[in-house]
């Protein structure tokens, strides 16, 4: 099942994609795709609904984040989780996952404009597989991880490299700029993603392919990451884990290439949908 949230004027409504790719209004089934409804239990219940009985959405004013922004408690990111990306960054593959947080205020819809921050000179792109947690998760084993996943989504983990690396301190200030967290378009339930470790992923800037990778080259896989994180903190429904990016980021190029106002990014992951963003000045 693919769930989404769409805009009608200033309102955001919950939707479900039917078998023909039409958006169906799910307002009669859930109030919103928030942390109360992106639970494994609720999503399994909704799967039994006849989607064709729901009103078809003929027009909308854009796609919102696939999980309600105000109900996302944690936006957890994993750094250097692709060996070839670590190499292009001039860094070693870490002996354990690198964990950092992205402010939830960075979250936007998959096709919303991305703001280049004031004083930015090194804004960069990163296509990533996102995991949405669907059940209280604490001290679980790797074999239990799949039963705690609400679904998967596409994430563009935008980064300002100068803020992140050259301004001292932790990475969070280079990762949390407003609009630096597009998520969606869909939350795709695990039954439609039989092997999350074998998904093609890509990102283009101004029509040029920059990233062309696969989740098969992740150092630490989905199930391991959920179990690992649960040893240090509990995870709740609606929490998002962004699992790292393959090579092809601007920082890793020679010469380096960074985003400027007016650039267009297109990105996607096999089976999870696509995003498109235009960059503007903050």
Backbone as CSV, one residue per row, in Angstrom:
resi,resn,N_x,N_y,N_z,CA_x,CA_y,CA_z,C_x,C_y,C_z
1,UNK,0.841,-1.193,0.000,0.000,0.000,0.000,0.878,1.244,0.000
2,UNK,0.429,2.228,-0.775,1.120,3.523,-0.815,0.176,4.583,-0.233
3,UNK,0.591,5.190,0.867,-0.181,6.283,1.435,0.519,7.600,1.116
4,UNK,-0.243,8.679,1.138,0.328,9.989,0.854,-0.557,11.048,1.494
5,UNK,-0.097,12.273,1.471,-0.855,13.414,1.980,-0.837,14.484,0.886
6,UNK,-2.008,15.002,0.558,-2.101,15.952,-0.542,-2.777,17.237,-0.074
7,UNK,-2.502,18.310,-0.799,-2.996,19.624,-0.421,-4.208,20.021,-1.262
8,UNK,-5.190,20.551,-0.580,-6.330,21.215,-1.220,-6.400,22.604,-0.601
9,UNK,-5.952,23.603,-1.333,-5.848,24.936,-0.755,-4.870,24.913,0.406
10,UNK,-5.307,25.403,1.566,-4.458,25.423,2.757,-4.613,24.168,3.607
11,UNK,-5.460,23.252,3.171,-5.694,22.026,3.937,-4.838,20.882,3.405
12,UNK,-4.471,19.972,4.301,-3.759,18.757,3.918,-4.643,17.567,4.269
13,UNK,-4.834,16.665,3.317,-5.717,15.519,3.506,-4.954,14.214,3.310
14,UNK,-5.373,13.149,4.011,-4.728,11.847,3.830,-5.249,11.152,2.582
15,UNK,-4.354,10.512,1.871,-4.742,9.793,0.663,-4.127,8.414,0.595
16,UNK,-4.648,7.622,-0.320,-4.124,6.292,-0.630,-4.061,6.179,-2.148
17,UNK,-3.020,5.588,-2.665,-2.900,5.367,-4.105,-3.588,4.055,-4.461
18,UNK,-4.505,4.089,-5.440,-5.159,2.845,-5.832,-4.315,2.095,-6.864
19,UNK,-4.812,0.958,-7.332,-4.041,0.083,-8.226,-3.726,0.745,-9.561
20,UNK,-4.546,1.735,-9.955,-4.324,2.434,-11.222,-3.486,3.692,-11.052
21,UNK,-3.033,3.955,-9.827,-2.217,5.132,-9.580,-3.003,6.390,-9.291
22,UNK,-4.313,6.248,-9.058,-5.142,7.398,-8.706,-5.076,7.659,-7.201
23,UNK,-5.123,8.924,-6.827,-5.203,9.277,-5.410,-6.643,9.126,-4.945
24,UNK,-6.831,8.421,-3.836,-8.144,8.279,-3.222,-8.138,9.018,-1.884
25,UNK,-9.240,9.712,-1.608,-9.367,10.454,-0.365,-9.605,9.481,0.784
26,UNK,-8.664,9.442,1.742,-8.769,8.521,2.874,-9.294,9.197,4.132
27,UNK,-9.896,10.383,3.976,-10.372,11.127,5.149,-11.429,10.369,5.942
28,UNK,-12.174,9.494,5.269,-13.174,8.703,5.973,-12.594,7.520,6.708
29,UNK,-11.303,7.277,6.514,-10.646,6.121,7.135,-9.716,6.557,8.264
30,UNK,-8.957,7.634,8.029,-8.036,8.184,9.035,-8.151,9.706,9.033
31,UNK,-7.849,10.318,10.168,-7.871,11.782,10.242,-6.680,12.390,9.519
32,UNK,-5.555,11.702,9.568,-4.326,12.156,8.917,-3.339,10.999,9.006
33,UNK,-2.318,11.042,8.186,-1.226,10.077,8.333,-0.225,10.674,9.321
34,UNK,-0.568,10.539,10.598,0.245,11.047,11.693,0.730,9.876,12.536
35,UNK,1.353,10.171,13.674,1.937,9.086,14.463,0.892,8.163,15.088
36,UNK,-0.378,8.579,15.084,-1.432,7.690,15.573,-1.865,6.691,14.508
37,UNK,-1.642,7.031,13.247,-2.159,6.197,12.159,-1.097,5.540,11.282
38,UNK,0.175,5.950,11.416,1.226,5.238,10.678,1.810,4.149,11.569
39,UNK,0.931,3.461,12.257,1.347,2.309,13.056,1.172,1.051,12.224
40,UNK,1.946,0.030,12.522,1.827,-1.243,11.807,0.398,-1.770,11.919
41,UNK,-0.171,-1.685,13.118,-1.521,-2.194,13.353,-2.556,-1.454,12.513
42,UNK,-2.514,-0.122,12.519,-3.498,0.659,11.772,-3.343,0.478,10.276
43,UNK,-2.125,0.464,9.792,-1.898,0.293,8.358,-2.395,-1.065,7.880
44,UNK,-2.196,-2.101,8.677,-2.715,-3.427,8.313,-4.238,-3.427,8.272
45,UNK,-4.848,-2.664,9.156,-6.310,-2.539,9.161,-6.793,-1.822,7.903
46,UNK,-6.099,-0.747,7.526,-6.505,0.049,6.363,-6.358,-0.746,5.069
47,UNK,-5.410,-1.667,5.020,-5.208,-2.478,3.814,-6.453,-3.268,3.429
48,UNK,-7.321,-3.519,4.390,-8.537,-4.292,4.123,-9.666,-3.453,3.528
49,UNK,-9.463,-2.141,3.449,-10.472,-1.246,2.873,-10.490,-1.408,1.348
50,UNK,-11.678,-1.349,0.754,-11.811,-1.329,-0.699,-11.468,0.077,-1.179
51,UNK,-10.260,0.263,-1.709,-9.816,1.601,-2.097,-10.723,2.224,-3.157
52,UNK,-11.313,1.387,-4.016,-12.183,1.907,-5.061,-13.478,2.498,-4.504
53,UNK,-13.762,2.206,-3.226,-14.954,2.789,-2.595,-14.680,4.196,-2.070
54,UNK,-13.412,4.587,-2.037,-13.056,5.916,-1.546,-13.144,6.933,-2.675
55,UNK,-13.483,8.188,-2.371,-13.601,9.208,-3.423,-12.280,9.416,-4.169
56,UNK,-12.382,9.480,-5.492,-11.195,9.756,-6.299,-10.878,11.248,-6.243
57,UNK,-9.599,11.561,-6.072,-9.157,12.956,-6.028,-8.769,13.367,-7.445
58,UNK,-9.577,14.239,-8.041,-9.339,14.625,-9.430,-8.243,15.677,-9.550
59,UNK,-8.182,16.589,-8.570,-7.198,17.667,-8.597,-6.661,17.905,-7.188
60,UNK,-5.433,18.361,-7.111,-4.860,18.727,-5.814,-3.867,19.857,-6.019
61,UNK,-3.473,20.454,-4.916,-2.563,21.603,-4.960,-1.154,21.238,-4.501
62,UNK,-0.789,19.976,-4.690,0.564,19.548,-4.351,0.571,18.433,-3.327
63,UNK,1.713,17.793,-3.223,1.890,16.667,-2.300,2.661,17.136,-1.072
64,UNK,2.111,16.841,0.095,2.723,17.217,1.370,3.654,16.102,1.840
65,UNK,4.420,16.327,2.909,5.226,15.233,3.474,4.347,14.017,3.763
66,UNK,4.858,12.824,3.529,4.031,11.616,3.630,3.637,11.287,5.069
67,UNK,4.324,11.852,6.051,3.936,11.761,7.462,3.780,13.173,7.982
68,UNK,2.738,13.417,8.770,2.474,14.746,9.305,3.699,15.254,10.067
69,UNK,4.217,16.394,9.640,5.464,16.948,10.183,5.419,17.120,11.703
70,UNK,4.292,17.607,12.222,4.208,17.893,13.658,4.172,16.642,14.517
71,UNK,3.957,15.482,13.896,3.880,14.244,14.674,5.145,13.389,14.556
72,UNK,6.159,13.911,13.846,7.427,13.187,13.721,8.310,13.569,14.905
73,UNK,8.508,12.645,15.816,9.281,12.953,17.014,10.771,13.050,16.763
74,UNK,11.282,12.158,15.923,12.728,12.118,15.660,12.988,11.940,14.172
75,UNK,13.983,12.658,13.677,14.463,12.526,12.300,15.934,12.137,12.432
76,UNK,16.188,10.836,12.407,17.518,10.282,12.675,18.210,9.974,11.356
77,UNK,19.467,10.352,11.239,20.219,10.122,10.010,21.457,9.273,10.293
78,UNK,21.821,8.492,9.304,23.015,7.644,9.380,24.041,8.175,8.381
79,UNK,25.237,8.457,8.856,26.276,9.015,7.999,27.250,7.965,7.500
80,UNK,27.786,8.201,6.308,28.864,7.366,5.742,28.471,5.888,5.712
81,UNK,27.236,5.610,5.272,26.732,4.240,5.291,26.861,3.526,3.955
82,UNK,27.539,4.158,3.008,27.873,3.512,1.737,29.388,3.622,1.604
83,UNK,30.061,2.493,1.414,31.528,2.492,1.399,32.080,3.418,0.318
84,UNK,31.417,3.432,-0.862,31.918,4.261,-1.960,31.682,5.746,-1.703
85,UNK,30.647,6.083,-0.925,30.433,7.488,-0.548,31.467,7.919,0.490
86,UNK,31.782,7.034,1.429,32.819,7.356,2.407,34.147,7.634,1.698
87,UNK,34.438,6.821,0.688,35.693,6.988,-0.051,35.732,8.329,-0.758
88,UNK,34.622,8.728,-1.415,34.630,10.011,-2.130,34.714,11.190,-1.163
89,UNK,34.306,10.948,0.093,34.379,11.993,1.119,35.736,12.027,1.795
90,UNK,36.604,11.071,1.433,37.931,11.004,2.027,37.918,10.494,3.449
91,UNK,36.920,9.666,3.787,36.759,9.180,5.154,36.685,7.661,5.177
92,UNK,37.040,7.087,6.303,36.983,5.642,6.475,35.553,5.210,6.790
93,UNK,35.217,3.980,6.391,33.945,3.404,6.806,33.973,3.234,8.317
94,UNK,33.010,3.767,9.048,33.046,3.712,10.513,32.821,2.300,11.038
95,UNK,33.443,1.951,12.164,33.267,0.610,12.739,31.865,0.386,13.297
96,UNK,31.143,1.454,13.579,29.739,1.402,13.965,29.036,2.545,13.247
97,UNK,27.711,2.465,13.086,27.002,3.531,12.375,27.219,4.909,12.996
98,UNK,27.408,5.902,12.131,27.465,7.294,12.554,26.022,7.806,12.635
99,UNK,25.628,8.310,13.804,24.259,8.775,14.021,24.260,10.291,14.222
100,UNK,23.374,10.969,13.530,23.153,12.390,13.807,21.672,12.682,13.591
101,UNK,21.235,13.836,14.041,19.823,14.201,13.920,19.655,15.373,12.966
102,UNK,18.504,15.397,12.328,18.103,16.493,11.475,16.874,17.115,12.138
103,UNK,16.822,18.425,12.243,15.668,19.062,12.870,14.411,18.770,12.068
104,UNK,13.301,18.469,12.769,12.053,18.196,12.066,11.518,19.440,11.356
105,UNK,11.993,20.630,11.738,11.585,21.853,11.048,12.114,21.909,9.613
106,UNK,13.051,21.010,9.267,13.590,20.961,7.907,12.646,20.250,6.939
107,UNK,11.653,19.534,7.456,10.809,18.674,6.629,9.896,19.494,5.721
108,UNK,9.846,19.109,4.448,8.932,19.688,3.460,8.393,18.564,2.585
109,UNK,7.460,18.911,1.707,6.937,17.940,0.758,7.953,17.593,-0.315
110,UNK,7.702,16.518,-1.055,8.691,16.013,-2.012,8.960,16.928,-3.199
111,UNK,8.005,17.818,-3.496,8.168,18.685,-4.664,8.179,20.161,-4.297
112,UNK,8.354,20.457,-3.010,8.403,21.848,-2.565,9.753,22.471,-2.910
113,UNK,9.785,23.799,-2.972,11.042,24.499,-3.233,12.019,24.312,-2.074
114,UNK,13.284,24.189,-2.404,14.359,24.085,-1.414,15.066,25.433,-1.327
115,UNK,15.200,25.951,-0.116,15.862,27.232,0.093,17.369,27.033,0.266
116,UNK,18.146,27.777,-0.500,19.596,27.832,-0.269,19.809,28.809,0.879
117,UNK,20.377,28.351,2.002,20.469,29.217,3.182,21.313,30.463,2.935
118,UNK,21.045,31.492,3.714,21.868,32.695,3.659,23.312,32.337,4.024
119,UNK,24.247,32.897,3.307,25.683,32.679,3.490,26.137,31.280,3.084
120,UNK,25.248,30.524,2.445,25.639,29.191,1.987,26.508,29.266,0.742
121,UNK,27.569,28.481,0.731,28.406,28.348,-0.460,28.584,26.882,-0.862
122,UNK,28.082,25.957,-0.008,28.312,24.539,-0.280,27.067,23.701,0.025
123,UNK,25.925,24.092,-0.521,24.711,23.287,-0.352,24.748,22.096,-1.296
124,UNK,24.405,20.924,-0.781,24.632,19.655,-1.469,23.378,18.784,-1.387
125,UNK,23.348,17.758,-2.209,22.205,16.841,-2.324,22.586,15.448,-1.829
126,UNK,21.591,14.644,-1.418,21.829,13.248,-1.023,20.517,12.476,-1.120
127,UNK,20.374,11.613,-2.106,19.205,10.742,-2.160,19.378,9.611,-1.140
128,UNK,18.325,9.345,-0.361,18.436,8.346,0.698,17.129,7.561,0.861
129,UNK,17.281,6.322,1.288,16.141,5.490,1.673,15.729,5.854,3.090
130,UNK,14.452,6.200,3.251,13.928,6.518,4.567,13.096,5.364,5.117
131,UNK,13.210,5.147,6.416,12.398,4.162,7.132,11.473,4.913,8.072
132,UNK,10.186,4.582,8.040,9.234,5.158,8.981,8.875,4.082,10.009
133,UNK,9.092,4.385,11.271,8.821,3.431,12.344,7.309,3.344,12.588
134,UNK,6.826,2.130,12.852,5.398,1.917,13.018,5.000,1.243,14.313
135,UNK,5.958,1.094,15.213,5.657,0.417,16.487,6.705,0.833,17.509
136,UNK,6.302,0.946,18.761,7.258,1.228,19.837,8.428,0.247,19.738
137,UNK,9.643,0.777,19.697,10.827,-0.026,19.406,11.893,0.243,20.453
138,UNK,12.230,-0.774,21.214,13.223,-0.619,22.272,13.902,-1.950,22.529
139,UNK,15.230,-1.963,22.448,16.028,-3.159,22.718,15.571,-4.363,21.896
140,UNK,15.339,-4.171,20.610,14.901,-5.297,19.793,16.100,-5.937,19.090
141,UNK,15.924,-7.157,18.653,16.952,-7.864,17.890,16.803,-7.522,16.411
142,UNK,17.835,-7.836,15.652,17.792,-7.572,14.214,16.655,-8.340,13.550
143,UNK,16.385,-9.550,14.029,15.332,-10.367,13.431,13.934,-9.813,13.692
144,UNK,13.803,-8.923,14.657,12.500,-8.326,14.969,12.241,-7.033,14.204
145,UNK,13.250,-6.501,13.535,13.153,-5.153,12.965,12.025,-4.986,11.964
146,UNK,11.847,-5.948,11.066,10.846,-5.785,10.013,9.442,-5.568,10.569
147,UNK,9.147,-6.162,11.696,7.803,-6.035,12.270,7.579,-4.675,12.924
148,UNK,8.597,-3.839,12.952,8.492,-2.499,13.546,8.470,-1.395,12.492
149,UNK,8.424,-1.761,11.206,8.479,-0.786,10.121,7.079,-0.497,9.592
150,UNK,6.698,0.794,9.608,5.441,1.207,8.981,5.596,1.225,7.467
151,UNK,6.743,1.716,7.005,6.973,1.789,5.576,8.273,2.487,5.240
152,UNK,8.477,2.660,3.949,9.685,3.280,3.423,9.315,4.507,2.590
153,UNK,10.261,5.439,2.445,10.014,6.631,1.632,11.326,7.145,1.060
154,UNK,11.210,8.041,0.098,12.365,8.731,-0.482,12.671,9.961,0.372
155,UNK,13.950,10.198,0.617,14.395,11.389,1.344,15.537,12.045,0.574
156,UNK,15.501,13.370,0.495,16.660,14.124,0.020,17.290,14.759,1.259
157,UNK,18.401,14.169,1.713,19.080,14.670,2.916,20.025,15.793,2.520
158,UNK,19.445,16.952,2.251,20.261,18.101,1.839,21.219,18.507,2.951
159,UNK,22.372,19.025,2.555,23.435,19.349,3.503,24.163,20.606,3.061
160,UNK,24.468,21.485,4.014,25.355,22.605,3.726,26.724,22.224,4.275
161,UNK,27.646,21.904,3.374,28.915,21.285,3.786,29.803,22.226,4.599
162,UNK,29.797,23.505,4.296,30.617,24.423,5.094,30.072,24.495,6.522
163,UNK,28.759,24.638,6.658,28.152,24.656,7.993,28.436,23.341,8.718
164,UNK,28.355,22.232,7.972,28.469,20.895,8.548,29.882,20.576,9.019
165,UNK,30.866,20.929,8.191,32.221,20.431,8.412,33.199,21.512,8.875
166,UNK,33.041,22.725,8.351,34.050,23.761,8.580,33.722,24.724,9.711
167,UNK,32.522,24.638,10.271,32.118,25.562,11.326,32.221,24.954,12.720
168,UNK,32.956,23.861,12.825,33.193,23.212,14.112,31.888,22.647,14.681
169,UNK,32.016,21.858,15.746,30.830,21.291,16.380,30.269,20.102,15.623
170,UNK,29.004,19.822,15.837,28.367,18.652,15.257,27.769,18.947,13.884
171,UNK,27.406,17.879,13.163,26.913,18.016,11.794,25.538,18.670,11.707
172,UNK,24.786,18.661,12.808,23.365,19.016,12.760,23.119,20.385,12.128
173,UNK,24.015,21.358,12.328,23.755,22.701,11.791,23.876,22.741,10.270
174,UNK,24.590,21.830,9.675,24.658,21.765,8.224,23.578,20.900,7.611
175,UNK,22.827,20.216,8.467,21.805,19.277,7.998,20.380,19.770,8.233
176,UNK,20.216,20.787,9.097,18.891,21.135,9.594,18.320,22.430,9.041
177,UNK,18.941,22.988,8.020,18.418,24.233,7.460,16.973,24.022,6.996
178,UNK,16.175,25.067,7.099,14.788,24.981,6.645,14.738,24.445,5.215
179,UNK,13.818,23.537,4.956,13.566,22.875,3.654,14.596,21.801,3.303
180,UNK,15.502,21.474,4.205,16.554,20.498,3.897,16.132,19.047,4.161
181,UNK,14.809,18.801,4.259,14.350,17.440,4.488,13.107,17.071,3.703
182,UNK,13.139,17.102,2.360,11.984,16.631,1.591,11.755,15.130,1.811
183,UNK,10.501,14.760,2.144,10.173,13.340,2.318,8.928,12.998,1.505
184,UNK,8.895,11.779,0.981,7.766,11.328,0.174,8.188,11.147,-1.285
185,UNK,7.214,10.972,-2.187,5.808,11.305,-2.039,4.971,10.322,-1.228
186,UNK,5.432,9.060,-1.152,4.611,8.034,-0.533,5.284,7.443,0.694
187,UNK,4.473,6.919,1.588,4.916,5.924,2.544,4.502,4.591,1.944
188,UNK,5.459,3.723,1.668,5.205,2.448,1.010,5.383,1.335,2.030
189,UNK,4.318,0.580,2.272,4.350,-0.445,3.309,5.289,-1.591,2.920
190,UNK,5.851,-2.288,3.915,6.894,-3.287,3.649,6.477,-4.424,2.715
191,UNK,5.181,-4.740,2.635,4.760,-5.822,1.741,5.013,-5.489,0.281
192,UNK,5.184,-4.198,-0.035,5.505,-3.788,-1.405,7.003,-3.594,-1.611
193,UNK,7.782,-3.830,-0.561,9.243,-3.685,-0.640,9.865,-4.976,-0.091
194,UNK,9.797,-6.047,-0.863,10.252,-7.340,-0.344,11.727,-7.386,0.023
195,UNK,12.564,-6.572,-0.653,13.995,-6.547,-0.337,14.495,-5.105,-0.324
196,UNK,14.456,-4.447,0.843,14.917,-3.051,0.908,16.406,-2.896,0.635
197,UNK,17.128,-4.025,0.590,18.574,-3.958,0.313,18.893,-4.203,-1.155
198,UNK,17.883,-4.012,-2.017,18.125,-4.180,-3.449,17.258,-3.214,-4.243
199,UNK,17.376,-1.925,-3.907,16.581,-0.893,-4.562,17.493,0.085,-5.301
200,UNK,17.212,0.309,-6.572,17.967,1.297,-7.330,17.576,2.700,-6.865
201,UNK,18.541,3.597,-6.850,18.287,4.979,-6.418,19.109,5.923,-7.282
202,UNK,18.574,7.121,-7.497,19.228,8.045,-8.425,18.872,9.483,-8.069
203,UNK,19.711,10.407,-8.542,19.450,11.837,-8.382,20.088,12.590,-9.538
204,UNK,19.312,13.491,-10.138,19.782,14.354,-11.229,19.777,15.803,-10.763
205,UNK,20.730,16.581,-11.227,20.736,18.030,-11.030,20.780,18.680,-12.407
206,UNK,19.762,19.472,-12.688,19.649,20.153,-13.990,19.769,19.170,-15.152
207,UNK,19.154,18.007,-14.974,19.112,17.004,-16.032,20.335,16.115,-16.130
208,UNK,21.328,16.321,-15.284,22.543,15.514,-15.316,22.526,14.514,-14.174
209,UNK,22.754,13.248,-14.492,22.763,12.201,-13.471,23.994,12.358,-12.573
210,UNK,23.738,12.589,-11.285,24.808,12.769,-10.308,24.981,11.525,-9.441
211,UNK,23.872,10.967,-8.984,23.928,9.761,-8.163,23.190,8.643,-8.876
212,UNK,23.805,7.482,-8.915,23.219,6.318,-9.577,23.672,5.097,-8.786
213,UNK,22.911,4.751,-7.758,23.374,3.718,-6.836,22.309,2.708,-6.500
214,UNK,22.562,1.957,-5.447,21.643,0.919,-5.003,21.811,0.721,-3.504
215,UNK,20.705,0.410,-2.848,20.779,0.111,-1.418,21.564,-1.168,-1.151
216,UNK,21.895,-1.913,-2.190,22.683,-3.139,-2.012,24.096,-2.843,-1.524
217,UNK,24.560,-1.597,-1.664,25.923,-1.271,-1.235,25.956,-0.588,0.135
218,UNK,24.825,-0.581,0.846,24.826,-0.053,2.209,25.740,-0.892,3.092
219,UNK,26.482,-0.238,3.966,27.354,-0.953,4.910,26.515,-1.602,6.004
220,UNK,25.632,-0.820,6.605,24.749,-1.312,7.663,23.319,-1.295,7.125
221,UNK,22.709,-2.477,7.060,21.402,-2.610,6.443,20.259,-2.146,7.328
222,UNK,19.075,-2.132,6.748,17.860,-1.635,7.397,17.615,-2.328,8.725
223,UNK,17.595,-3.651,8.726,17.264,-4.385,9.952,18.291,-4.147,11.050
224,UNK,19.562,-4.094,10.666,20.611,-3.842,11.654,20.453,-2.445,12.250
225,UNK,20.194,-1.454,11.401,20.113,-0.074,11.885,18.991,0.118,12.902
226,UNK,17.833,-0.466,12.641,16.712,-0.318,13.574,17.052,-0.958,14.913
227,UNK,17.603,-2.161,14.858,18.001,-2.844,16.096,19.081,-2.054,16.822
228,UNK,20.070,-1.582,16.085,21.184,-0.824,16.671,20.685,0.428,17.375
229,UNK,19.858,1.210,16.689,19.342,2.438,17.287,18.522,2.155,18.536
230,UNK,17.794,1.034,18.523,16.910,0.717,19.656,17.681,0.362,20.923
231,UNK,18.983,0.145,20.799,19.801,-0.110,21.986,20.150,1.185,22.719
232,UNK,20.020,2.317,22.012,20.421,3.605,22.578,19.249,4.530,22.879
233,UNK,18.131,4.308,22.192,16.949,5.161,22.389,15.728,4.381,21.926
234,UNK,14.597,4.673,22.514,13.366,4.069,22.016,12.924,4.816,20.764
235,UNK,12.284,4.104,19.869,11.742,4.677,18.645,10.224,4.564,18.706
236,UNK,9.530,5.598,18.224,8.079,5.611,18.270,7.487,5.726,16.867
237,UNK,6.213,5.343,16.711,5.566,5.512,15.401,5.709,6.929,14.882
238,UNK,6.057,7.025,13.610,6.268,8.327,12.975,7.709,8.758,12.934
239,UNK,8.562,8.189,13.789,9.985,8.508,13.717,10.541,8.076,12.364
240,UNK,11.482,8.855,11.841,12.065,8.585,10.530,13.561,8.348,10.660
241,UNK,14.044,7.332,9.953,15.475,7.050,9.867,15.898,7.222,8.413
242,UNK,16.863,8.095,8.167,17.423,8.284,6.835,18.750,7.529,6.793
243,UNK,18.880,6.593,5.864,19.877,5.528,5.995,21.204,5.748,5.286
244,UNK,21.445,6.953,4.760,22.725,7.209,4.100,22.577,7.290,2.594
245,UNK,23.629,7.771,1.935,23.558,8.056,0.499,24.685,7.369,-0.269
246,UNK,24.430,6.981,-1.523,25.497,6.441,-2.374,26.381,7.565,-2.900
247,UNK,27.445,7.241,-3.634,28.346,8.284,-4.133,27.678,9.164,-5.176
248,UNK,28.310,10.311,-5.420,27.814,11.237,-6.429,27.373,12.566,-5.862
249,UNK,27.687,12.821,-4.588,27.335,14.118,-4.012,28.311,15.175,-4.525
250,UNK,27.882,16.444,-4.451,28.701,17.527,-4.992,30.045,17.672,-4.309
251,UNK,30.077,17.411,-2.995,31.315,17.531,-2.233,32.377,16.558,-2.722
252,UNK,31.938,15.418,-3.265,32.887,14.390,-3.665,33.431,14.549,-5.074
253,UNK,32.969,15.565,-5.795,33.407,15.735,-7.183,34.685,16.563,-7.257
254,UNK,35.367,16.443,-8.385,36.608,17.185,-8.600,36.545,17.865,-9.968
255,UNK,36.293,19.178,-10.011,36.096,20.079,-8.870,34.724,19.879,-8.231
256,UNK,34.603,20.338,-6.996,33.348,20.207,-6.284,32.259,21.046,-6.963
257,UNK,31.019,20.559,-6.852,29.861,21.233,-7.436,28.805,21.379,-6.349
258,UNK,28.246,22.575,-6.216,27.227,22.790,-5.196,26.011,23.493,-5.798
259,UNK,24.908,23.427,-5.070,23.645,23.980,-5.544,23.640,25.502,-5.494
260,UNK,22.928,26.081,-6.439,22.720,27.534,-6.485,21.249,27.785,-6.790
261,UNK,20.728,28.954,-6.451,19.327,29.240,-6.735,19.001,29.031,-8.218
262,UNK,17.869,28.396,-8.475,17.446,28.119,-9.843,17.769,26.725,-10.326
263,UNK,18.512,25.951,-9.538,18.817,24.569,-9.913,17.584,23.690,-9.719
264,UNK,17.546,22.597,-10.475,16.456,21.629,-10.367,17.016,20.261,-9.991
265,UNK,16.476,19.686,-8.939,16.828,18.323,-8.537,15.666,17.384,-8.815
266,UNK,15.963,16.240,-9.384,14.998,15.147,-9.521,15.646,13.910,-8.923
267,UNK,14.903,13.157,-8.146,15.466,11.979,-7.496,14.386,10.947,-7.249
268,UNK,14.814,9.701,-7.082,13.841,8.659,-6.826,14.500,7.374,-6.379
269,UNK,13.666,6.485,-5.853,14.089,5.145,-5.454,13.094,4.156,-6.031
270,UNK,13.603,3.076,-6.554,12.780,2.054,-7.196,11.592,1.641,-6.312
271,UNK,10.386,1.800,-6.837,9.177,1.388,-6.140,8.656,2.361,-5.106
272,UNK,9.416,3.441,-4.830,9.025,4.375,-3.772,8.615,5.745,-4.299
273,UNK,8.723,5.955,-5.598,8.314,7.229,-6.163,9.470,8.181,-6.405
274,UNK,9.122,9.383,-6.865,10.110,10.377,-7.253,9.815,11.726,-6.605
275,UNK,10.854,12.539,-6.510,10.756,13.905,-6.019,11.307,14.862,-7.074
276,UNK,10.881,16.130,-6.976,11.422,17.176,-7.834,11.423,18.471,-7.058
277,UNK,12.572,19.113,-6.958,12.685,20.382,-6.222,13.434,21.429,-7.040
278,UNK,12.979,22.663,-6.929,13.669,23.832,-7.472,14.297,24.575,-6.286
279,UNK,15.535,25.006,-6.446,16.199,25.752,-5.369,15.948,27.248,-5.524
280,UNK,15.710,27.903,-4.383,15.486,29.340,-4.350,16.354,29.954,-3.242
281,UNK,16.505,31.251,-3.235,17.260,31.929,-2.186,16.405,32.034,-0.935
282,UNK,17.032,31.819,0.219,16.307,31.945,1.495,15.995,33.403,1.784
